[in-house]
Amino acid sequence: MDLSISYECPDCKTIFREKLTELFPGRPRLCRHCGGMTRLTPDSLRGLAADLREFIGS
Ligand SMILES: [Zn+2]
C-alpha cells in the first residue's frame, strides 16, 4: 500500500493526492490545475491518519 496525503488548492479547490514517498520537505506543492500554492487541510491530515491506521493494522 502506498501512503499518500491530500492537498487542497485554495484557489480552484482541486484536491489531489501525493505519495508520502514523493514528498520532499520544504518543496512547495503546486496545483496541477492552476499552478497556485496548495495547502494541507485538517481533512487531509485526518485522511492520512486513517490511512496510517489501516497501514499499521494490515
Ligand atoms: Zn488550483
PDB file of the backbone (N, CA, C, O) and the ligand in Angstrom, with CONECT records:
HET     ZN  A 101       1
ATOM      1  N   MET A   1       0.851  -1.201   0.000  1.00  0.00           N
ATOM      2  CA  MET A   1       0.000   0.000   0.000  1.00  0.00           C
ATOM      3  C   MET A   1       0.880   1.242   0.000  1.00  0.00           C
ATOM      4  O   MET A   1       1.862   1.307   0.739  1.00  0.00           O
ATOM      5  N   ASP A   2       0.543   2.204  -0.802  1.00  0.00           N
ATOM      6  CA  ASP A   2       1.255   3.476  -0.825  1.00  0.00           C
ATOM      7  C   ASP A   2       0.531   4.480   0.065  1.00  0.00           C
ATOM      8  O   ASP A   2      -0.642   4.787  -0.150  1.00  0.00           O
ATOM      9  N   LEU A   3       1.229   4.972   1.041  1.00  0.00           N
ATOM     10  CA  LEU A   3       0.638   6.010   1.867  1.00  0.00           C
ATOM     11  C   LEU A   3       0.675   7.330   1.113  1.00  0.00           C
ATOM     12  O   LEU A   3       1.688   7.693   0.515  1.00  0.00           O
ATOM     13  N   SER A   4      -0.422   8.025   1.151  1.00  0.00           N
ATOM     14  CA  SER A   4      -0.456   9.308   0.450  1.00  0.00           C
ATOM     15  C   SER A   4      -1.220  10.312   1.291  1.00  0.00           C
ATOM     16  O   SER A   4      -1.943   9.955   2.220  1.00  0.00           O
ATOM     17  N   ILE A   5      -1.044  11.557   0.947  1.00  0.00           N
ATOM     18  CA  ILE A   5      -1.705  12.626   1.684  1.00  0.00           C
ATOM     19  C   ILE A   5      -2.354  13.576   0.682  1.00  0.00           C
ATOM     20  O   ILE A   5      -1.834  13.804  -0.410  1.00  0.00           O
ATOM     21  N   SER A   6      -3.494  14.120   1.077  1.00  0.00           N
ATOM     22  CA  SER A   6      -4.241  15.001   0.178  1.00  0.00           C
ATOM     23  C   SER A   6      -3.858  16.460   0.398  1.00  0.00           C
ATOM     24  O   SER A   6      -3.647  16.911   1.523  1.00  0.00           O
ATOM     25  N   TYR A   7      -3.777  17.165  -0.697  1.00  0.00           N
ATOM     26  CA  TYR A   7      -3.560  18.611  -0.647  1.00  0.00           C
ATOM     27  C   TYR A   7      -4.742  19.287  -1.313  1.00  0.00           C
ATOM     28  O   TYR A   7      -5.384  18.731  -2.204  1.00  0.00           O
ATOM     29  N   GLU A   8      -5.011  20.502  -0.857  1.00  0.00           N
ATOM     30  CA  GLU A   8      -6.087  21.260  -1.481  1.00  0.00           C
ATOM     31  C   GLU A   8      -5.544  22.588  -1.997  1.00  0.00           C
ATOM     32  O   GLU A   8      -4.741  23.244  -1.333  1.00  0.00           O
ATOM     33  N   CYS A   9      -5.988  22.969  -3.174  1.00  0.00           N
ATOM     34  CA  CYS A   9      -5.672  24.290  -3.711  1.00  0.00           C
ATOM     35  C   CYS A   9      -6.755  25.250  -3.253  1.00  0.00           C
ATOM     36  O   CYS A   9      -7.924  25.061  -3.589  1.00  0.00           O
ATOM     37  N   PRO A  10      -6.394  26.275  -2.495  1.00  0.00           N
ATOM     38  CA  PRO A  10      -7.421  27.212  -2.007  1.00  0.00           C
ATOM     39  C   PRO A  10      -8.055  28.031  -3.118  1.00  0.00           C
ATOM     40  O   PRO A  10      -9.144  28.576  -2.937  1.00  0.00           O
ATOM     41  N   ASP A  11      -7.401  28.124  -4.250  1.00  0.00           N
ATOM     42  CA  ASP A  11      -7.931  28.951  -5.337  1.00  0.00           C
ATOM     43  C   ASP A  11      -8.992  28.234  -6.148  1.00  0.00           C
ATOM     44  O   ASP A  11     -10.090  28.755  -6.339  1.00  0.00           O
ATOM     45  N   CYS A  12      -8.665  27.020  -6.632  1.00  0.00           N
ATOM     46  CA  CYS A  12      -9.611  26.337  -7.514  1.00  0.00           C
ATOM     47  C   CYS A  12     -10.246  25.125  -6.842  1.00  0.00           C
ATOM     48  O   CYS A  12     -11.040  24.412  -7.455  1.00  0.00           O
ATOM     49  N   LYS A  13      -9.888  24.893  -5.562  1.00  0.00           N
ATOM     50  CA  LYS A  13     -10.499  23.821  -4.757  1.00  0.00           C
ATOM     51  C   LYS A  13     -10.170  22.418  -5.269  1.00  0.00           C
ATOM     52  O   LYS A  13     -10.818  21.446  -4.883  1.00  0.00           O
ATOM     53  N   THR A  14      -9.177  22.318  -6.124  1.00  0.00           N
ATOM     54  CA  THR A  14      -8.761  20.995  -6.564  1.00  0.00           C
ATOM     55  C   THR A  14      -8.076  20.268  -5.411  1.00  0.00           C
ATOM     56  O   THR A  14      -7.259  20.837  -4.688  1.00  0.00           O
ATOM     57  N   ILE A  15      -8.431  18.998  -5.263  1.00  0.00           N
ATOM     58  CA  ILE A  15      -7.772  18.174  -4.257  1.00  0.00           C
ATOM     59  C   ILE A  15      -6.996  17.086  -4.975  1.00  0.00           C
ATOM     60  O   ILE A  15      -7.533  16.412  -5.854  1.00  0.00           O
ATOM     61  N   PHE A  16      -5.773  16.916  -4.616  1.00  0.00           N
ATOM     62  CA  PHE A  16      -5.015  15.826  -5.228  1.00  0.00           C
ATOM     63  C   PHE A  16      -4.132  15.175  -4.197  1.00  0.00           C
ATOM     64  O   PHE A  16      -3.809  15.765  -3.166  1.00  0.00           O
ATOM     65  N   ARG A  17      -3.748  13.955  -4.487  1.00  0.00           N
ATOM     66  CA  ARG A  17      -3.015  13.159  -3.513  1.00  0.00           C
ATOM     67  C   ARG A  17      -1.565  13.008  -3.945  1.00  0.00           C
ATOM     68  O   ARG A  17      -1.255  12.843  -5.125  1.00  0.00           O
ATOM     69  N   GLU A  18      -0.699  13.070  -2.963  1.00  0.00           N
ATOM     70  CA  GLU A  18       0.727  12.878  -3.194  1.00  0.00           C
ATOM     71  C   GLU A  18       1.183  11.708  -2.344  1.00  0.00           C
ATOM     72  O   GLU A  18       0.807  11.589  -1.178  1.00  0.00           O
ATOM     73  N   LYS A  19       1.986  10.855  -2.930  1.00  0.00           N
ATOM     74  CA  LYS A  19       2.565   9.774  -2.143  1.00  0.00           C
ATOM     75  C   LYS A  19       3.570  10.345  -1.155  1.00  0.00           C
ATOM     76  O   LYS A  19       4.342  11.251  -1.470  1.00  0.00           O
ATOM     77  N   LEU A  20       3.535   9.790   0.041  1.00  0.00           N
ATOM     78  CA  LEU A  20       4.482  10.265   1.049  1.00  0.00           C
ATOM     79  C   LEU A  20       5.917  10.048   0.598  1.00  0.00           C
ATOM     80  O   LEU A  20       6.806  10.831   0.932  1.00  0.00           O
ATOM     81  N   THR A  21       6.137   8.994  -0.155  1.00  0.00           N
ATOM     82  CA  THR A  21       7.498   8.702  -0.599  1.00  0.00           C
ATOM     83  C   THR A  21       7.989   9.721  -1.619  1.00  0.00           C
ATOM     84  O   THR A  21       9.184   9.792  -1.905  1.00  0.00           O
ATOM     85  N   GLU A  22       7.069  10.511  -2.168  1.00  0.00           N
ATOM     86  CA  GLU A  22       7.475  11.504  -3.168  1.00  0.00           C
ATOM     87  C   GLU A  22       7.459  12.925  -2.625  1.00  0.00           C
ATOM     88  O   GLU A  22       7.628  13.893  -3.366  1.00  0.00           O
ATOM     89  N   LEU A  23       7.252  13.032  -1.321  1.00  0.00           N
ATOM     90  CA  LEU A  23       7.260  14.357  -0.710  1.00  0.00           C
ATOM     91  C   LEU A  23       8.678  14.737  -0.303  1.00  0.00           C
ATOM     92  O   LEU A  23       9.449  13.909   0.183  1.00  0.00           O
ATOM     93  N   PHE A  24       8.993  15.975  -0.507  1.00  0.00           N
ATOM     94  CA  PHE A  24      10.279  16.491  -0.050  1.00  0.00           C
ATOM     95  C   PHE A  24      10.031  17.688   0.841  1.00  0.00           C
ATOM     96  O   PHE A  24       9.362  18.636   0.430  1.00  0.00           O
ATOM     97  N   PRO A  25      10.555  17.660   2.049  1.00  0.00           N
ATOM     98  CA  PRO A  25      10.323  18.774   2.969  1.00  0.00           C
ATOM     99  C   PRO A  25      10.781  20.099   2.367  1.00  0.00           C
ATOM    100  O   PRO A  25      11.859  20.192   1.779  1.00  0.00           O
ATOM    101  N   GLY A  26       9.954  21.103   2.524  1.00  0.00           N
ATOM    102  CA  GLY A  26      10.330  22.434   2.067  1.00  0.00           C
ATOM    103  C   GLY A  26      10.043  22.693   0.606  1.00  0.00           C
ATOM    104  O   GLY A  26      10.137  23.833   0.151  1.00  0.00           O
ATOM    105  N   ARG A  27       9.690  21.647  -0.148  1.00  0.00           N
ATOM    106  CA  ARG A  27       9.381  21.870  -1.558  1.00  0.00           C
ATOM    107  C   ARG A  27       7.911  22.251  -1.693  1.00  0.00           C
ATOM    108  O   ARG A  27       7.041  21.530  -1.205  1.00  0.00           O
ATOM    109  N   PRO A  28       7.625  23.359  -2.340  1.00  0.00           N
ATOM    110  CA  PRO A  28       6.228  23.765  -2.469  1.00  0.00           C
ATOM    111  C   PRO A  28       5.468  22.796  -3.374  1.00  0.00           C
ATOM    112  O   PRO A  28       5.997  22.317  -4.377  1.00  0.00           O
ATOM    113  N   ARG A  29       4.237  22.521  -3.008  1.00  0.00           N
ATOM    114  CA  ARG A  29       3.367  21.661  -3.815  1.00  0.00           C
ATOM    115  C   ARG A  29       2.471  22.579  -4.627  1.00  0.00           C
ATOM    116  O   ARG A  29       1.610  23.262  -4.071  1.00  0.00           O
ATOM    117  N   LEU A  30       2.664  22.599  -5.908  1.00  0.00           N
ATOM    118  CA  LEU A  30       1.881  23.499  -6.746  1.00  0.00           C
ATOM    119  C   LEU A  30       0.689  22.768  -7.348  1.00  0.00           C
ATOM    120  O   LEU A  30       0.777  21.597  -7.715  1.00  0.00           O
ATOM    121  N   CYS A  31      -0.415  23.479  -7.440  1.00  0.00           N
ATOM    122  CA  CYS A  31      -1.633  22.933  -8.019  1.00  0.00           C
ATOM    123  C   CYS A  31      -1.402  22.599  -9.486  1.00  0.00           C
ATOM    124  O   CYS A  31      -0.880  23.413 -10.248  1.00  0.00           O
ATOM    125  N   ARG A  32      -1.797  21.391  -9.866  1.00  0.00           N
ATOM    126  CA  ARG A  32      -1.620  20.989 -11.264  1.00  0.00           C
ATOM    127  C   ARG A  32      -2.638  21.657 -12.174  1.00  0.00           C
ATOM    128  O   ARG A  32      -2.490  21.678 -13.395  1.00  0.00           O
ATOM    129  N   HIS A  33      -3.664  22.197 -11.555  1.00  0.00           N
ATOM    130  CA  HIS A  33      -4.736  22.791 -12.345  1.00  0.00           C
ATOM    131  C   HIS A  33      -4.451  24.262 -12.636  1.00  0.00           C
ATOM    132  O   HIS A  33      -4.522  24.681 -13.791  1.00  0.00           O
ATOM    133  N   CYS A  34      -4.127  25.056 -11.607  1.00  0.00           N
ATOM    134  CA  CYS A  34      -3.950  26.497 -11.797  1.00  0.00           C
ATOM    135  C   CYS A  34      -2.554  26.966 -11.444  1.00  0.00           C
ATOM    136  O   CYS A  34      -2.229  28.132 -11.667  1.00  0.00           O
ATOM    137  N   GLY A  35      -1.722  26.096 -10.902  1.00  0.00           N
ATOM    138  CA  GLY A  35      -0.346  26.485 -10.585  1.00  0.00           C
ATOM    139  C   GLY A  35      -0.204  27.212  -9.267  1.00  0.00           C
ATOM    140  O   GLY A  35       0.891  27.658  -8.923  1.00  0.00           O
ATOM    141  N   GLY A  36      -1.291  27.342  -8.521  1.00  0.00           N
ATOM    142  CA  GLY A  36      -1.237  28.036  -7.229  1.00  0.00           C
ATOM    143  C   GLY A  36      -0.621  27.166  -6.150  1.00  0.00           C
ATOM    144  O   GLY A  36      -0.425  25.963  -6.322  1.00  0.00           O
ATOM    145  N   MET A  37      -0.326  27.805  -5.044  1.00  0.00           N
ATOM    146  CA  MET A  37       0.238  27.071  -3.918  1.00  0.00           C
ATOM    147  C   MET A  37      -0.853  26.290  -3.209  1.00  0.00           C
ATOM    148  O   MET A  37      -1.914  26.834  -2.905  1.00  0.00           O
ATOM    149  N   THR A  38      -0.596  25.015  -2.945  1.00  0.00           N
ATOM    150  CA  THR A  38      -1.592  24.203  -2.260  1.00  0.00           C
ATOM    151  C   THR A  38      -1.268  24.150  -0.775  1.00  0.00           C
ATOM    152  O   THR A  38      -0.212  24.603  -0.333  1.00  0.00           O
ATOM    153  N   ARG A  39      -2.180  23.597  -0.034  1.00  0.00           N
ATOM    154  CA  ARG A  39      -2.007  23.530   1.414  1.00  0.00           C
ATOM    155  C   ARG A  39      -2.573  22.226   1.941  1.00  0.00           C
ATOM    156  O   ARG A  39      -3.399  21.564   1.313  1.00  0.00           O
ATOM    157  N   LEU A  40      -2.088  21.895   3.122  1.00  0.00           N
ATOM    158  CA  LEU A  40      -2.676  20.787   3.855  1.00  0.00           C
ATOM    159  C   LEU A  40      -3.915  21.289   4.582  1.00  0.00           C
ATOM    160  O   LEU A  40      -3.957  22.429   5.046  1.00  0.00           O
ATOM    161  N   THR A  41      -4.892  20.454   4.675  1.00  0.00           N
ATOM    162  CA  THR A  41      -6.100  20.820   5.401  1.00  0.00           C
ATOM    163  C   THR A  41      -6.310  19.833   6.539  1.00  0.00           C
ATOM    164  O   THR A  41      -5.716  18.755   6.541  1.00  0.00           O
ATOM    165  N   PRO A  42      -7.152  20.192   7.512  1.00  0.00           N
ATOM    166  CA  PRO A  42      -7.468  19.231   8.577  1.00  0.00           C
ATOM    167  C   PRO A  42      -7.994  17.912   8.011  1.00  0.00           C
ATOM    168  O   PRO A  42      -7.685  16.844   8.539  1.00  0.00           O
ATOM    169  N   ASP A  43      -8.791  17.982   6.936  1.00  0.00           N
ATOM    170  CA  ASP A  43      -9.302  16.758   6.320  1.00  0.00           C
ATOM    171  C   ASP A  43      -8.167  15.900   5.769  1.00  0.00           C
ATOM    172  O   ASP A  43      -8.195  14.674   5.877  1.00  0.00           O
ATOM    173  N   SER A  44      -7.175  16.554   5.181  1.00  0.00           N
ATOM    174  CA  SER A  44      -6.079  15.781   4.607  1.00  0.00           C
ATOM    175  C   SER A  44      -5.306  15.071   5.705  1.00  0.00           C
ATOM    176  O   SER A  44      -4.840  13.948   5.510  1.00  0.00           O
ATOM    177  N   LEU A  45      -5.164  15.716   6.860  1.00  0.00           N
ATOM    178  CA  LEU A  45      -4.444  15.082   7.960  1.00  0.00           C
ATOM    179  C   LEU A  45      -5.259  13.947   8.555  1.00  0.00           C
ATOM    180  O   LEU A  45      -4.707  12.924   8.958  1.00  0.00           O
ATOM    181  N   ARG A  46      -6.587  14.129   8.611  1.00  0.00           N
ATOM    182  CA  ARG A  46      -7.444  13.037   9.086  1.00  0.00           C
ATOM    183  C   ARG A  46      -7.365  11.851   8.129  1.00  0.00           C
ATOM    184  O   ARG A  46      -7.350  10.697   8.556  1.00  0.00           O
ATOM    185  N   GLY A  47      -7.316  12.145   6.839  1.00  0.00           N
ATOM    186  CA  GLY A  47      -7.219  11.073   5.857  1.00  0.00           C
ATOM    187  C   GLY A  47      -5.918  10.313   6.006  1.00  0.00           C
ATOM    188  O   GLY A  47      -5.890   9.085   5.914  1.00  0.00           O
ATOM    189  N   LEU A  48      -4.842  11.047   6.236  1.00  0.00           N
ATOM    190  CA  LEU A  48      -3.553  10.402   6.425  1.00  0.00           C
ATOM    191  C   LEU A  48      -3.573   9.532   7.680  1.00  0.00           C
ATOM    192  O   LEU A  48      -3.054   8.416   7.682  1.00  0.00           O
ATOM    193  N   ALA A  49      -4.181  10.059   8.750  1.00  0.00           N
ATOM    194  CA  ALA A  49      -4.245   9.297   9.996  1.00  0.00           C
ATOM    195  C   ALA A  49      -5.006   7.992   9.774  1.00  0.00           C
ATOM    196  O   ALA A  49      -4.606   6.944  10.282  1.00  0.00           O
ATOM    197  N   ALA A  50      -6.110   8.055   9.011  1.00  0.00           N
ATOM    198  CA  ALA A  50      -6.884   6.852   8.733  1.00  0.00           C
ATOM    199  C   ALA A  50      -6.061   5.867   7.896  1.00  0.00           C
ATOM    200  O   ALA A  50      -6.086   4.660   8.140  1.00  0.00           O
ATOM    201  N   ASP A  51      -5.343   6.389   6.920  1.00  0.00           N
ATOM    202  CA  ASP A  51      -4.502   5.528   6.082  1.00  0.00           C
ATOM    203  C   ASP A  51      -3.413   4.863   6.918  1.00  0.00           C
ATOM    204  O   ASP A  51      -3.092   3.692   6.717  1.00  0.00           O
ATOM    205  N   LEU A  52      -2.852   5.620   7.854  1.00  0.00           N
ATOM    206  CA  LEU A  52      -1.787   5.071   8.691  1.00  0.00           C
ATOM    207  C   LEU A  52      -2.322   3.956   9.581  1.00  0.00           C
ATOM    208  O   LEU A  52      -1.664   2.931   9.762  1.00  0.00           O
ATOM    209  N   ARG A  53      -3.511   4.156  10.134  1.00  0.00           N
ATOM    210  CA  ARG A  53      -4.106   3.128  10.994  1.00  0.00           C
ATOM    211  C   ARG A  53      -4.317   1.844  10.178  1.00  0.00           C
ATOM    212  O   ARG A  53      -4.044   0.740  10.649  1.00  0.00           O
ATOM    213  N   GLU A  54      -4.804   2.013   8.957  1.00  0.00           N
ATOM    214  CA  GLU A  54      -5.028   0.857   8.084  1.00  0.00           C
ATOM    215  C   GLU A  54      -3.702   0.177   7.744  1.00  0.00           C
ATOM    216  O   GLU A  54      -3.594  -1.049   7.713  1.00  0.00           O
ATOM    217  N   PHE A  55      -2.706   1.012   7.493  1.00  0.00           N
ATOM    218  CA  PHE A  55      -1.378   0.505   7.122  1.00  0.00           C
ATOM    219  C   PHE A  55      -0.796  -0.320   8.263  1.00  0.00           C
ATOM    220  O   PHE A  55      -0.257  -1.405   8.045  1.00  0.00           O
ATOM    221  N   ILE A  56      -0.909   0.201   9.477  1.00  0.00           N
ATOM    222  CA  ILE A  56      -0.342  -0.492  10.642  1.00  0.00           C
ATOM    223  C   ILE A  56      -1.130  -1.765  10.933  1.00  0.00           C
ATOM    224  O   ILE A  56      -0.563  -2.777  11.346  1.00  0.00           O
ATOM    225  N   GLY A  57      -2.453  -1.703  10.711  1.00  0.00           N
ATOM    226  CA  GLY A  57      -3.291  -2.839  11.035  1.00  0.00           C
ATOM    227  C   GLY A  57      -3.213  -3.969  10.018  1.00  0.00           C
ATOM    228  O   GLY A  57      -3.602  -5.097  10.320  1.00  0.00           O
ATOM    229  N   SER A  58      -2.727  -3.689   8.844  1.00  0.00           N
ATOM    230  CA  SER A  58      -2.738  -4.705   7.796  1.00  0.00           C
ATOM    231  C   SER A  58      -1.463  -5.524   7.796  1.00  0.00           C
ATOM    232  O   SER A  58      -1.309  -6.427   6.973  1.00  0.00           O
TER     233      SER A  58
HETATM  234 ZN    ZN A 101      -5.573  25.400  -8.218  1.00  0.00          ZN2+
END
